[in-house]
């Protein structure tokens, strides 16, 4: 199942994800398909009202990858309101960690 969401608060270790009716649970694993970065596996660490989630990346992102995501976000902010580009989210049945 593929869904779309908006990333924010991106760091090398994780990010926040917003999207309508996220059907996720804590400890679920997801795959983020991020333009110019590729596919990134992440674990759901927290949920808020089914519309936002905190994710921890399976492998820390390289500084260049964080910079790329940050630049894409800043460029969209500078360009002003318009359609927001969303990040496809694919839930995957992976074993919970720990």
SVG drawing of the C-alpha trace seen along z (x, -y; Angstrom):
<svg xmlns="http://www.w3.org/2000/svg" viewBox="-8 -33 35 43">
<polyline fill="none" stroke="black" stroke-width="0.4" points="0.0,0.0 1.4,-3.3 0.5,-6.7 1.8,-10.2 2.9,-12.4 5.0,-15.5 8.3,-15.3 9.5,-17.9 12.2,-18.2 14.6,-16.1 17.9,-15.1 20.4,-12.3 18.6,-10.1 14.9,-10.6 12.1,-13.0 8.4,-13.8 5.8,-12.7 2.4,-14.3 -0.4,-12.8 -4.1,-12.3 -5.2,-9.2 -1.9,-7.5 -2.7,-3.8 0.5,-3.2 1.3,-1.9 4.4,-2.3 7.2,0.0 5.9,0.4 8.5,0.1 7.9,-2.0 9.8,-2.8 10.1,-6.5 10.7,-7.1 12.3,-10.6 13.2,-12.4 17.0,-12.8 17.7,-10.6 16.0,-7.3 14.3,-4.7 14.8,-5.0 13.6,-2.5 12.3,-4.0 10.6,-2.8 7.5,-4.6 8.5,-5.9 5.4,-8.0 2.0,-8.9 -0.2,-12.0 -3.9,-11.8 -3.3,-9.5 -2.1,-12.5 1.6,-12.8 4.3,-10.4 7.9,-10.5 10.2,-8.2 13.7,-6.9 15.8,-5.9 17.1,-2.3 20.5,-3.8 21.5,-7.3 21.3,-9.6 24.6,-11.1 25.0,-14.8 24.6,-15.3 21.2,-13.5 20.0,-15.7 21.2,-18.8 19.4,-17.6 16.1,-17.2 16.5,-20.5 17.3,-22.4 14.2,-20.9 12.1,-22.1 13.6,-25.6 13.2,-26.0 9.5,-25.1 9.1,-27.6 10.8,-30.4 8.7,-29.7 5.6,-30.4 2.3,-28.6 1.5,-26.1 1.0,-22.4 3.1,-20.7 5.2,-17.8 4.5,-14.8 6.7,-11.8 5.4,-8.4 5.2,-6.1 5.0,-2.4 4.2,-0.3 6.2,2.9 5.7,5.9 9.1,5.9 9.8,7.4 9.8,4.8 13.2,4.1 13.9,5.0"/>
</svg>
